[in-house]
Amino acid sequence: MRYKELDAYWKRIFELEWISLCEGSKAIAALIVSDKGEIISEGRNKIGEAAIPNPRVSHAEVETIRSLDINKYPNVKTYTLYTALEPCPMCMGTIVMGGIRNVVIGTKDAYGGAMELIEKSEYLKGKNINVVWMPQEYGDVQRGFQTLKELLYNKNEELLERMLEDFSVYNEKGVLAAKALIDEGLFVDKKPGSYSVEEIFDKLMLIIEK
């Protein structure tokens, strides 16, 4: 799989992820697609960006749902939220309370993922949320992007190790691919923004597919 082979939704998600990484935030992004197939809202993780008064809650899904213009697009239950990573408890709650009933997810999150809670609450089960999981490669690349972010910006060695262990539960290939790019010296003399999302995506996939 190469970047040019992705559909428009996932191209945009990975593009937004790369923007977040370059800004020092987590490489996670989401968007909402209407019943007509149009991208009608999008958002990315911004928790590393000091311009926001309280960036700790600026998660991709929250930003995407908050930005949806429900006056222009009122039929929320017919729309689909695409997200790169399994939503955390806050984002899962925002999906439910925001009226979203269709969710497509890039990969599972062994540590913070909360979609299993839907089956543990009668209230949540009653919302009839339909969840679709993308193929393995999407998750491997997503975790590859996240690993690059942590390797480039996370100076807490103990926390970094724990995070990479978490990423590796479902997507070890992505973690190893990102480490390989770092070891190749890809960012020694160049900032992440010097590369396009397509370049990084394809470099990761070449290693993942070996």
Secondary structure, DSSP 8 states (H G I E B T S, - for coil): --GGGS-HHHHHHHHHHHHHHHTTS-S-EEEEE-TTS-EEEEEE--TT-TTSSSGGG--HHHHHHHH--TTT---GGG-EEEESS---HHHHHHHHHTT--EEEES---TTT--GGGGGG-HHHHTT--EEEE--HHHHHHHHHHHHHHHHHH---HHHHHHHHHHHHHHHHHHHHHHHHHHHTTTTSSS-GGGS-HHHHHHHHHHHHT-
